[in-house]
Amino acid sequence: MSASIFHTVHIALAERSYPIAIGAGMLGQSATFADLPAATTAVIVSNTTVAPLYAQQLQAALAGKYPSVHLVTLPDGEQYKTWQTLNTIFDALLQQGCDRKTVLFALGGGVVGDMTGFAAASYMRGVPFVQVPTTLLSQVDSSVGGKTGINHPLGKNMIGAFYQPLQVVCDLDTLKTLPARELSAGLAEIIKYGPIADLAFLDWIEGHMDQLLARDVSALAHAVRRSCEIKAEVVGQDERESGLRAILNFGHTFGHAIEAGMGYGQWLHGEAVGCGMVMAAQLSCELGLVDAAFVRRLTTLVQRAGLPVVGPRLSVQDNAGRYLELMRVDKKAEGGAIRFVVIDGPSRAAVRSAPDAVVRKVIDACCA
């Protein structure tokens, strides 16, 4: 099958700029990777689910350019986003005698992408890497923008580095094998972009949700492109999240608390973010920034995407207290004060704190 590139989105970061190619049939084509730098060795990092499906295609595409192509297969799941798993990558790089020109390829979802990027940022103080995301969530969010890292038992993504890839290759064909639950998880990150940046895109998502769930290629191509465009615009202005980029974490403060509180892997990241957006919208309403109709609109859309809209109980004794405790271990927190991304009018997000009493009220209203 010949490759079809539907769209190319550029991340503008001066000498660290790179293209995001969005299309079908690109994974197995050597032309897809023709512009990458020459090296003796390429290392594909994947997981036990994705490697059997796509590693062989990618190896064949890279074989003409790289004399030696190795595969590192990690266990699959958010619970493995740890130092121990990261060391598996370093072990392989050292055993194969990989040098500073070795190119790493992250073939998988957000966990593989985050860990491969962190390994690339750290090995010999930095080697080049390429993102080849195979889940909807990683194509529209985690593969773009250079955030890499691992989890800590006390907080998600608390250890990592900003490190940009050379290229992102979003092959829509990989979404054909994606489990329905993972597809829904990716839709959470697509929905996110509407309230924070583009109300017309939110309208489009509402009108095309059935096509997205049915994996219509043209609908998916548009959703991935528009999501990447919005993220590229934000990252281009604020690469290291000193201000504007924090808006991309809409729903994530509540969502990360759910993931850490439940135990990593119990809820998918996108499921936690979907529910977290409902909670963040409710907080925005409590703060007088949006009306109840907006909260109902977003809740309905998240529910249509097949995502949970009722938060789990993280503590029998003091559920809201447990949420607050977990949310204080958040990268946006300042001096122990939790900072939330709230919706501050149509297509406009802001980062602000809220009184604990108000946050407790939201958690009590939104949890089972």
Order of alpha helices (4+ residues) and beta strands (2+ residues): beta-beta-beta-alpha-beta-alpha-beta-alpha-beta-beta-beta-beta-alpha-alpha-alpha-alpha-alpha-alpha-alpha-beta-beta-alpha
